Amino acid sequence: MRRRIAILLVLMFSLLVMVPAAGAQPLDSEGMMGVFPQKPELNEPVTRAGFAAMLCEAASLKVVKGSTVPACDVDEDSWYAEALATLAQKEVMVGYPDGTFRPQQPVTGLEAGILAVRALGLPETVSSTGVDSPLDWNHWGSSVYSWLLDQGLVSSQANPEGHITVENAADFLARVFGCDEEAVAIVEKGQKSAATVEDMSFTGTMQMMMKPRAGAEAEMPLVQGSTQMTMEMILPDTLHQSMRMQFEGLPAGNGATPIPTMEMEQYLVDGSMYIKTVAPNSGETQWICLPGEALPDLKALMEESLQANIGVPEELRKYFHYQLLGTTEKNGYPVYEIGYYGQIDDFEAFFRSVLPESMRSLVEGALEEGIEEAGKMYKSISYWGKDYIGVDDNLSHASEVKMVMVFNDEFQGEPVPIELMEMYMRADKLEYNTGVKIELPLEALEAPEIPVPAESPAVPTA
């Protein structure tokens, strides 16, 4: 019981951390010139061959030595053949229908953006709203280019369909795969300030979409859902949150009744968790209580989570890219607008890094098994978003992040009917140190206590 609850709490606190720790290291555009056999003219158009080599260098892609591209126009002994082959194997750069790769063809700004997004592991469905793009909304590259504009990676004055120079390409790749030092400094100040917070509150929304794999629509229809959330916290171990969840698309066929709207309220008070659910049809409420012995040490968990924000674990740095997009205003506060994005491809290293020390003994067996199984199910997890950090108090006053989880074709020998799942999370009206009061309702005190079964003894191994 404690292990299952601990795992759920880890997931819950992980969702609340809207901004990952900073970030990848800055890149030097000059350093990318070393991929050429001889230094090119900076103002000449960059070719597909040259951009491929620079992209492998910027993205730290391990070039497959001795590999070649099965294309009639690529000399296997050329200086760029291995870079093209590496990108082809990773499905970053694909050839043309006539079997060519056209290595000497100049690259446009849009093509450079598409290739960079693929190398990052982000899906080409990345999107941003409210961005004025020079491309028509139905253009094949409109979604990616709007995202590049929104993240400050390309200029609004640039022509996406014009050729870019070697110098432009180097500067662009340095921005995309590096990290803005000023943005990193702001984020780290914010992490330190968060560790001094005594109480906080916010409202948030989450939207979810589960897309079926082509041909599996009958087995797994398109599922969409939304959640509205409010939360109050008194650190380090008191919490109140309420959620309202709505789903569309499940269950499928056979005259089944759609899932109704669900409402839930939770309190963490004096070491116990109280949960209220509302019956969808009758509106009847029910309370249950999970006693302290069924929960992990919440005070230690919260203190470790806050302490972990001071400084950045080295093993996490490679996952995150940050850009300072400027200043604006949120909820009456002047804020820095920070854009971020990245991809998780080493699940075990990532989850080991973010798991608080106090939780490890509780979830050790389940965690090991869960990480291993998750690695088999997911092909990649990509994310991008923005955080708005106060100019004066260094605290986050709004945040948004979109995550895309792409599933492998098979799991445990069975086809997976889901192609991907998208989640968009937004936190608004974050307030700090306002003297939050959390009082447990009288009816919660009368909630039946869920008995805590004894943990099963570990099975000895030879």
C-alpha positions as CSV (number, residue, x, y, z in Angstrom):
1,M,0.0,0.0,0.0
2,R,2.7,2.5,1.0
3,R,4.7,1.8,-2.2
4,R,1.7,2.3,-4.4
5,I,0.8,5.6,-2.7
6,A,4.4,6.7,-2.8
7,I,4.6,6.1,-6.5
8,L,1.3,8.1,-7.0
9,L,2.7,11.0,-4.9
10,V,5.9,11.0,-7.0
11,L,3.8,11.4,-10.1
12,M,1.7,14.1,-8.5
13,F,4.6,16.2,-7.4
14,S,6.3,15.6,-10.8
15,L,3.3,17.1,-12.6
16,L,3.4,20.1,-10.3
17,V,7.0,20.9,-11.3
18,M,6.1,22.8,-14.4
19,V,9.7,23.9,-15.2
20,P,12.6,21.4,-15.4
21,A,16.0,22.2,-14.0
22,A,18.3,24.1,-16.3
23,G,20.0,23.3,-18.8
24,A,22.3,22.4,-21.7
25,Q,25.5,24.2,-22.2
26,P,26.0,27.2,-24.5
27,L,27.3,26.4,-27.9
28,D,29.9,28.2,-29.9
29,S,28.9,28.7,-33.6
30,E,32.6,29.0,-34.5
31,G,33.2,25.5,-33.3
32,M,30.9,24.0,-35.9
33,M,33.1,25.2,-38.7
34,G,35.5,22.4,-37.8
35,V,33.2,19.8,-39.6
36,F,34.2,21.2,-43.0
37,P,37.4,19.9,-44.6
38,Q,38.3,23.5,-45.2
39,K,36.7,26.6,-43.8
40,P,33.8,27.8,-46.1
41,E,32.9,31.3,-46.9
42,L,30.5,32.4,-44.2
43,N,28.1,34.2,-46.5
44,E,27.7,31.4,-49.0
45,P,24.5,29.3,-49.0
46,V,24.8,26.2,-46.7
47,T,24.2,22.9,-48.6
48,R,22.3,19.9,-47.3
49,A,25.7,18.1,-46.9
50,G,27.2,21.0,-44.9
51,F,24.1,21.4,-42.8
52,A,24.0,17.7,-42.1
53,A,27.5,17.7,-40.7
54,M,26.9,20.8,-38.7
55,L,23.7,19.4,-37.3
56,C,25.4,16.2,-36.1
57,E,28.0,18.3,-34.4
58,A,25.5,20.7,-32.7
59,A,23.1,17.9,-31.6
60,S,26.0,15.7,-30.4
61,L,24.8,12.9,-32.6
62,K,27.2,10.0,-32.7
63,V,28.3,9.7,-36.3
64,V,28.2,6.1,-37.5
65,K,31.7,5.5,-38.9
66,G,31.9,3.7,-42.2
67,S,28.1,4.0,-42.8
68,T,26.8,5.2,-46.2
69,V,23.6,6.5,-47.6
70,P,21.9,4.3,-50.2
71,A,21.5,7.2,-52.6
72,C,22.8,7.4,-56.2
73,D,24.2,11.0,-55.7
74,V,26.1,10.5,-52.5
75,D,29.8,9.5,-52.8
76,E,30.5,7.0,-50.0
77,D,34.0,8.5,-49.7
78,S,32.9,12.1,-49.4
79,W,33.6,14.0,-46.1
80,Y,29.8,14.3,-45.4
81,A,28.7,10.8,-46.3
82,E,28.7,9.6,-42.7
83,A,26.8,12.6,-41.4
84,L,24.1,12.0,-44.0
85,A,24.0,8.3,-43.2
86,T,23.6,9.1,-39.5
87,L,20.7,11.5,-40.0
88,A,19.1,9.0,-42.4
89,Q,19.3,6.2,-39.9
90,K,17.7,8.5,-37.3
91,E,15.0,9.5,-39.8
92,V,16.1,13.2,-39.4
93,M,17.0,13.7,-43.0
94,V,15.3,11.6,-45.7
95,G,15.9,11.4,-49.4
96,Y,13.7,12.4,-52.2
97,P,11.3,10.0,-54.0
98,D,13.7,9.7,-56.9
99,G,16.3,8.1,-54.7
100,T,18.5,11.1,-54.4
101,F,19.7,13.1,-51.4
102,R,20.9,16.2,-53.3
103,P,23.8,16.9,-51.0
104,Q,24.8,20.1,-52.8
105,Q,21.3,21.6,-52.8
106,P,21.1,24.8,-50.7
107,V,19.0,24.7,-47.5
108,T,16.1,27.0,-46.7
109,G,15.4,28.4,-43.3
110,L,12.2,26.3,-43.0
111,E,14.1,23.1,-44.0
112,A,16.8,23.9,-41.4
113,G,14.1,24.3,-38.8
114,I,12.4,21.0,-39.7
115,L,15.7,19.1,-39.5
116,A,16.6,20.7,-36.1
117,V,13.2,19.8,-34.6
118,R,13.5,16.2,-35.8
119,A,17.0,16.0,-34.3
120,L,15.7,17.3,-31.0
121,G,13.2,14.5,-31.0
122,L,10.2,16.9,-31.0
123,P,7.3,15.8,-33.2
124,E,6.5,17.9,-36.2
125,T,3.1,18.6,-34.6
126,V,4.8,21.1,-32.2
127,S,2.5,24.1,-32.2
128,S,2.1,27.6,-30.8
129,T,-0.9,29.8,-30.7
130,G,-1.1,33.5,-31.3
131,V,2.1,33.6,-33.3
132,D,2.1,35.6,-36.6
133,S,3.8,33.3,-39.1
134,P,4.8,34.3,-42.6
135,L,3.5,30.9,-43.7
136,D,-0.1,30.1,-44.4
137,W,-1.8,28.1,-41.7
138,N,-2.2,25.1,-44.1
139,H,1.5,25.2,-45.2
140,W,3.2,21.8,-44.5
141,G,5.8,23.6,-42.3
142,S,3.6,26.2,-40.7
143,S,3.3,24.4,-37.3
144,V,7.1,23.9,-36.8
145,Y,7.9,27.4,-38.0
146,S,5.4,29.0,-35.7
147,W,6.9,27.1,-32.8
148,L,10.4,28.3,-33.8
149,L,9.2,31.9,-33.8
150,D,7.4,31.5,-30.5
151,Q,10.6,30.1,-28.8
152,G,12.7,32.9,-30.2
153,L,14.8,30.6,-32.3
154,V,14.2,32.4,-35.6
155,S,13.6,36.1,-36.3
156,S,10.2,37.3,-37.4
157,Q,12.0,39.2,-40.2
158,A,13.5,36.1,-41.7
159,N,12.2,34.5,-44.9
160,P,11.5,30.9,-44.1
161,E,11.6,29.8,-47.8
162,G,14.9,31.7,-48.5
163,H,18.3,30.0,-48.5
164,I,20.4,30.5,-45.4
165,T,24.1,31.1,-45.3
166,V,26.8,29.0,-43.5
167,E,27.0,31.7,-40.8
168,N,23.2,31.8,-40.4
169,A,23.1,28.0,-40.1
170,A,25.8,28.0,-37.4
171,D,24.1,30.7,-35.4
172,F,20.8,29.0,-35.6
173,L,22.1,25.6,-34.5
174,A,24.0,27.2,-31.6
175,R,20.7,28.8,-30.4
176,V,18.6,25.6,-30.8
177,F,21.0,23.1,-29.2
178,G,22.7,25.4,-26.7
179,C,21.3,27.2,-23.7
180,D,21.0,30.9,-23.1
181,E,23.2,31.6,-20.1
182,E,21.1,34.5,-19.0
183,A,18.0,32.4,-19.0
184,V,19.7,29.6,-17.0
185,A,20.8,32.2,-14.4
186,I,17.2,33.4,-14.0
187,V,15.8,29.9,-13.7
188,E,18.4,29.0,-11.1
189,K,17.6,32.1,-9.1
190,G,14.0,31.1,-9.3
191,Q,14.8,27.6,-7.9
192,K,16.6,29.2,-4.9
193,S,13.8,31.6,-4.2
194,A,11.2,28.7,-4.4
195,A,13.1,27.0,-1.5
196,T,12.2,29.9,0.8
197,V,8.4,29.8,0.1
198,E,6.2,29.2,3.1
199,D,2.9,28.8,1.3
200,M,1.5,29.0,-2.2
201,S,-1.6,28.7,-4.3
202,F,-2.5,28.4,-7.9
203,T,-5.1,27.5,-10.4
204,G,-4.4,25.2,-13.3
205,T,-5.7,23.3,-16.3
206,M,-4.6,20.2,-18.1
207,Q,-5.7,18.9,-21.5
208,M,-5.0,15.4,-22.7
209,M,-5.3,13.7,-26.0
210,M,-4.6,10.0,-26.8
211,K,-4.2,9.3,-30.5
212,P,-4.8,5.8,-31.9
213,R,-2.4,4.2,-34.2
214,A,-3.5,4.1,-37.9
215,G,-5.7,1.1,-38.3
216,A,-6.5,0.7,-34.6
217,E,-9.3,3.3,-34.3
218,A,-11.9,0.6,-33.7
219,E,-9.9,-0.8,-30.8
220,M,-8.8,2.5,-29.4
221,P,-10.7,5.6,-30.4
222,L,-9.4,9.2,-30.2
223,V,-9.6,10.1,-26.4
224,Q,-9.6,13.6,-25.2
225,G,-9.9,15.0,-21.7
226,S,-9.5,18.1,-19.6
227,T,-8.9,18.8,-15.9
228,Q,-9.4,22.0,-13.9
229,M,-7.4,22.2,-10.7
230,T,-7.0,24.6,-7.8
231,M,-4.3,24.0,-5.1
232,E,-3.2,25.5,-1.9
233,M,0.0,24.4,0.0
234,I,1.5,25.2,3.4
235,L,5.0,23.9,3.3
236,P,6.3,21.5,4.1
237,D,3.4,19.0,4.6
238,T,-0.1,20.5,4.3
239,L,-2.1,20.6,1.0
240,H,-5.6,21.1,-0.3
241,Q,-6.5,20.6,-4.0
242,S,-9.7,20.1,-6.0
243,M,-10.0,18.7,-9.5
244,R,-12.8,18.4,-12.1
245,M,-12.1,15.9,-14.9
246,Q,-14.0,15.5,-18.2
247,F,-13.3,12.9,-20.9
248,E,-14.5,12.3,-24.5
249,G,-14.0,9.2,-26.6
250,L,-14.2,6.4,-24.1
251,P,-15.5,3.8,-24.0
252,A,-16.0,2.8,-27.6
253,G,-19.0,1.2,-29.3
254,N,-21.5,-1.4,-28.0
255,G,-23.8,1.2,-26.7
256,A,-21.5,1.9,-23.7
257,T,-22.2,4.9,-21.6
258,P,-19.6,7.7,-21.9
259,I,-17.4,8.5,-18.8
260,P,-19.2,11.2,-16.8
261,T,-17.5,14.3,-15.4
262,M,-15.5,13.3,-12.2
263,E,-14.8,15.6,-9.2
264,M,-12.3,15.0,-6.5
265,E,-11.0,16.9,-3.5
266,Q,-7.9,16.0,-1.4
267,Y,-6.4,17.2,1.8
268,L,-3.0,16.4,3.4
269,V,-3.4,17.5,7.0
270,D,-1.5,16.3,10.1
271,G,0.2,13.5,8.2
272,S,-3.0,11.9,6.8
273,M,-4.6,12.1,3.4
274,Y,-8.4,12.8,3.1
275,I,-10.1,12.2,-0.3
276,K,-13.6,13.3,-1.3
277,T,-15.2,11.9,-4.4
278,V,-18.5,13.0,-5.9
279,A,-20.8,10.3,-7.6
280,P,-21.3,11.6,-11.2
281,N,-25.0,10.7,-11.4
282,S,-26.4,11.2,-7.9
283,G,-24.0,13.9,-6.7
284,E,-23.5,12.0,-3.5
285,T,-20.2,12.7,-1.8
286,Q,-17.9,10.1,-0.1
287,W,-14.9,10.6,2.1
288,I,-12.0,8.2,2.8
289,C,-8.9,8.6,4.9
290,L,-5.4,7.2,4.3
291,P,-3.6,7.3,7.7
292,G,-0.1,8.4,8.2
293,E,1.3,4.9,8.3
294,A,0.1,4.4,4.7
295,L,2.0,7.4,3.4
296,P,5.6,8.2,3.0
297,D,7.3,10.9,5.1
298,L,5.7,13.9,3.4
299,K,7.7,16.5,5.3
300,A,10.9,14.9,4.2
301,L,9.6,14.6,0.6
302,M,8.7,18.3,0.4
303,E,11.9,19.5,2.0
304,E,14.0,17.3,-0.3
305,S,12.1,18.5,-3.3
306,L,12.7,22.1,-2.4
307,Q,16.3,21.5,-1.6
308,A,16.8,19.7,-5.0
309,N,15.9,23.0,-6.7
310,I,19.1,24.6,-5.3
311,G,21.7,23.8,-7.9
312,V,21.2,21.6,-11.0
313,P,22.2,17.8,-11.0
314,E,24.8,17.4,-13.7
315,E,23.0,14.3,-15.1
316,L,19.9,16.4,-15.9
317,R,21.6,19.2,-17.8
318,K,21.7,17.5,-21.2
319,Y,17.9,17.3,-21.3
320,F,17.0,21.0,-21.2
321,H,17.4,24.0,-23.5
322,Y,16.4,27.5,-22.4
323,Q,15.9,30.8,-24.1
324,L,15.2,34.2,-22.6
325,L,12.4,35.6,-24.8
326,G,12.1,39.0,-23.1
327,T,10.0,40.6,-20.4
328,T,6.2,40.9,-20.1
329,E,3.6,41.1,-17.3
330,K,1.6,38.3,-15.7
331,N,-1.0,38.7,-13.0
332,G,0.2,42.2,-12.3
333,Y,3.9,41.2,-11.9
334,P,6.7,42.1,-14.3
335,V,8.2,38.8,-15.4
336,Y,10.9,37.3,-17.5
337,E,9.5,35.1,-20.3
338,I,11.6,31.9,-20.5
339,G,11.1,29.4,-23.3
340,Y,12.3,25.8,-22.9
341,Y,12.2,22.5,-24.7
342,G,13.8,19.1,-24.8
343,Q,13.5,15.3,-25.0
344,I,13.9,12.5,-22.5
345,D,15.4,9.4,-24.1
346,D,17.1,7.8,-21.1
347,F,14.2,7.0,-18.7
348,E,16.2,5.3,-16.0
349,A,18.8,8.1,-15.6
350,F,16.1,10.7,-15.6
351,F,13.8,9.2,-13.0
352,R,16.7,8.2,-10.8
353,S,17.8,11.8,-10.8
354,V,14.5,13.4,-9.9
355,L,13.4,10.8,-7.3
356,P,13.8,12.2,-3.7
357,E,16.1,10.2,-1.4
358,S,13.3,9.6,1.2
359,M,11.2,7.8,-1.4
360,R,13.7,5.4,-2.7
361,S,13.4,2.7,0.0
362,L,9.6,2.7,-0.3
363,V,9.5,2.3,-4.1
364,E,12.7,0.5,-4.8
365,G,11.3,-2.7,-6.2
366,A,8.3,-1.2,-7.9
367,L,10.5,1.7,-9.2
368,E,13.0,-0.6,-10.8
369,E,10.3,-2.6,-12.5
370,G,8.4,0.5,-13.5
371,I,11.4,2.2,-15.1
372,E,12.3,-0.9,-17.0
373,E,8.8,-1.4,-18.3
374,A,8.4,2.3,-19.1
375,G,11.5,2.1,-21.2
376,K,10.0,-0.6,-23.3
377,M,6.7,1.1,-23.8
378,Y,7.8,4.6,-24.8
379,K,9.8,5.6,-27.8
380,S,10.4,9.1,-26.6
381,I,9.0,11.9,-24.4
382,S,9.3,15.4,-25.7
383,Y,8.2,18.6,-24.1
384,W,8.2,22.4,-24.6
385,G,6.8,25.3,-22.9
386,K,7.3,28.7,-21.1
387,D,7.7,29.9,-17.6
388,Y,7.2,33.5,-16.4
389,I,9.6,34.3,-13.6
390,G,9.2,37.5,-11.5
391,V,11.7,40.2,-12.2
392,D,11.6,41.4,-8.6
393,D,10.9,38.2,-6.6
394,N,12.4,35.5,-8.8
395,L,9.3,33.3,-8.4
396,S,7.2,31.7,-11.1
397,H,3.9,33.6,-11.7
398,A,2.6,31.5,-14.6
399,S,3.7,28.4,-16.6
400,E,2.7,26.2,-19.4
401,V,4.2,23.0,-20.8
402,K,3.2,20.5,-23.5
403,M,4.4,16.9,-23.4
404,V,4.2,14.4,-26.2
405,M,4.7,10.7,-25.3
406,V,5.3,8.5,-28.4
407,F,4.7,4.8,-27.9
408,N,6.7,1.9,-29.4
409,D,4.9,-0.2,-32.0
410,E,4.9,-3.2,-29.6
411,F,4.9,-3.8,-25.9
412,Q,5.5,-7.3,-24.3
413,G,5.0,-8.9,-27.7
414,E,1.7,-7.3,-28.3
415,P,0.9,-4.4,-30.8
416,V,0.3,-1.1,-29.0
417,P,-2.9,0.6,-30.4
418,I,-1.9,4.0,-29.2
419,E,0.5,6.1,-31.3
420,L,1.0,9.0,-28.9
421,M,-0.4,10.9,-26.0
422,E,-0.3,14.6,-25.7
423,M,-0.7,16.6,-22.4
424,Y,-0.9,20.4,-22.1
425,M,-0.6,21.8,-18.6
426,R,-1.0,25.4,-17.6
427,A,-0.6,27.1,-14.2
428,D,-2.0,30.5,-13.6
429,K,-2.3,33.0,-10.7
430,L,0.5,31.6,-8.7
431,E,0.6,33.4,-5.3
432,Y,3.2,33.0,-2.5
433,N,3.4,33.7,1.2
434,T,-0.2,35.1,1.5
435,G,-0.9,33.4,4.8
436,V,-2.9,30.4,3.3
437,K,-5.2,28.7,5.8
438,I,-6.2,25.1,5.2
439,E,-9.0,23.8,7.4
440,L,-10.2,20.2,7.2
441,P,-14.0,20.0,6.8
442,L,-15.9,18.4,9.7
443,E,-17.2,15.6,7.5
444,A,-13.7,14.6,6.5
445,L,-12.9,14.0,10.2
446,E,-15.6,11.3,10.2
447,A,-14.2,9.6,7.0
448,P,-13.6,5.8,7.3
449,E,-10.0,5.0,7.6
450,I,-8.6,2.6,4.9
451,P,-6.8,-0.3,6.6
452,V,-3.2,-0.7,5.8
453,P,-2.3,-4.2,4.8
454,A,1.1,-5.6,5.8
455,E,3.8,-5.3,3.1
456,S,4.5,-8.6,1.3
457,P,8.0,-9.8,2.3
458,A,10.5,-9.7,-0.5
459,V,11.0,-12.9,-2.4
460,P,14.5,-14.2,-1.9
461,T,16.6,-14.8,-4.9
462,A,19.4,-17.2,-5.5
